[in-house]
Amino acid sequence: MALGHRIATLRRERGYSQDDLADRCGLERRTIQRYENAVRTPSYVEILLIADALSIPTRDLLPPGRSKPRD
């Protein structure tokens, strides 16, 4: 599953809107939207923020065998 799709799925499972997730991460809603639509790839720091906001380990956002996103 692509990273953006994974973020969207986990966000919805928790009942968060894009605004909710953005507020919890300290990011803008538009940024979350761009990640979910694969327009932009989050940095490793942003992945840490998103994982923390979703209360999941970072590895649950990344594809198997990846410890960091591509730059």
N, C-alpha and C positions, 0 to 999 in steps of 0.2 A: 504494500500500500504506500502510495506517495506521501511524503511528509505533510504537505498541505491538506490532503484528504484526511490523514490521521489526526491532525490538529482539529479540523472541523468536526470529525466524528467524536473525539473525546470531549470537545467543548459542548456539543449537543447532548451527549450522554450525561453531562453534569448540569444540564439545564441553563448553561450560560449563553448569553447573546455575544456577538462580537464585541460590543461595548463593554460587557461585563468582563470578558477575558482581557481586553485591552487595559481596563482599569486595574485589574489584578496584577498585570505584568508591568504597568507603567509605560505602556506603548499606546499608539493611536489606533483607533478602530480600523482606519484605512490600512495600516500596516498589517494587522491580523487578516484583513480581507485579502491583501496581496499575497500573504503566505498561503492562505487557503486556496486561492485561485492559481497558485504556482507562478505568479508574476514576479515574485521575489522570494529568495531563500533566506531564512533567518540565519544570523550569525550564531556561533556556538553560545555566546553569552545570552542571546535572545532565546535560544532553545532552553537554556537553563531557567530563564525567567518563565517561559511558557510551561515547562514541566512543573516548576514549583507552583505556579498558579493553578494548574490542573491536579496538583497533589499526586504526581506520578514520578517514577524514576526517569531520568533523561533517556535511558536506553529504550523506554517504551515508545518514544517518539521517532527514534532512528530506525532505519531498515536493519535487518539482521546483519551482523558482521561489520557494522559501522560504529565507530566510537565518536566521530565528529562529522558534521556536515561538510560537504564540499564548499570551497570558497568561491 
